[in-house]
């Protein structure tokens, strides 16, 4: 019997598996990270996951399979005015990850579609996502989902 993956809002019971997914994401992102990670990163991430479900303009989304969580994303409604002279509402996606052995099955697309519905329900006109420029696999995914680059940040050690 095959169980189709189910997309839903995370609960407190999902926290350990979400942290495991976050660690997998850090494995991908770690080599691109220039700034050192804070010592209490896991505690802060756990707090972010809890806050996402407590705030009506945010949500922690997970995809559940028969053996546990297969992917997740944090979605948060933002006003783009703090970045530009625009008053556009956007949904910012973060901590988007699908387990390596579950990729290529449309699960990332499920997360993007759920974020789109979330945004439409709240009057957003855009979805946004940030990624490290060296993350080639991530760039391919986001482009395939219809995302286009908006700006590039440059950094130089002092």
HULINTA-V936411 format. One record per pair of residues at least 12 apart in sequence whose ideal C-beta (glycine too) atoms are under 7 Angstrom apart, sorted by the first residue. I is the first residue (numbers start at 1). J is the second residue. D is the distance in Angstrom with one decimal. If there is no record, write none. Layout:
# HULINTA-V936411
I	J	D
I	J	D
This chain:
# HULINTA-V936411
3	65	6.6
3	66	4.1
5	63	4.9
5	64	6.6
5	65	5.0
5	70	5.7
5	107	6.2
6	63	7.0
6	64	4.9
7	61	6.3
7	63	5.1
7	110	5.2
7	114	5.5
8	62	6.3
8	64	6.6
9	53	6.3
9	59	5.6
9	60	6.7
9	61	6.4
10	49	6.6
10	53	6.1
10	60	3.9
10	61	6.9
10	62	4.6
10	72	7.0
14	62	5.6
14	69	6.4
15	46	6.0
15	49	6.3
17	68	5.6
17	69	4.3
18	49	5.5
18	60	7.0
18	62	6.8
18	69	6.8
18	72	5.6
19	42	6.1
19	45	6.7
19	46	6.4
21	69	6.1
21	72	5.2
21	97	5.2
21	99	7.0
22	45	5.4
22	95	6.2
24	97	6.0
24	99	6.6
25	95	6.4
25	97	4.1
28	135	6.9
29	132	6.0
29	135	6.9
32	132	3.5
32	134	4.7
32	135	6.0
34	155	6.2
48	74	6.8
52	74	5.0
52	76	6.9
57	76	6.6
57	77	4.0
57	122	6.5
58	74	7.0
58	75	6.6
58	76	4.3
59	75	5.2
59	118	6.2
60	72	6.7
60	74	5.5
61	73	5.0
61	75	6.4
61	111	6.0
61	114	5.4
63	107	5.2
63	110	6.1
63	111	6.9
70	98	6.3
70	99	5.3
70	102	4.4
70	107	5.7
71	97	6.1
71	98	3.8
71	99	6.5
71	102	6.7
71	107	4.8
71	108	6.8
71	111	6.2
72	95	6.4
72	97	6.2
73	93	5.5
73	95	6.5
73	96	4.3
73	111	4.3
73	115	6.5
74	94	4.7
74	95	4.7
75	91	5.3
75	93	5.9
75	115	4.7
75	118	5.1
76	91	6.9
76	92	5.0
77	89	6.3
77	91	5.8
77	122	5.0
77	124	6.1
78	90	5.4
78	92	5.0
88	125	5.3
88	126	6.2
89	122	6.9
89	123	5.4
89	124	4.4
89	125	6.3
90	124	5.5
90	125	7.0
90	126	4.1
90	127	6.7
90	128	5.0
91	115	5.4
91	118	6.0
91	119	3.8
91	124	4.8
91	127	5.1
92	128	5.0
93	115	5.6
93	127	6.2
93	128	6.9
93	129	4.4
96	111	6.2
96	129	6.7
108	141	6.0
109	145	6.7
112	145	5.0
115	127	5.7
129	142	5.9
129	147	6.1
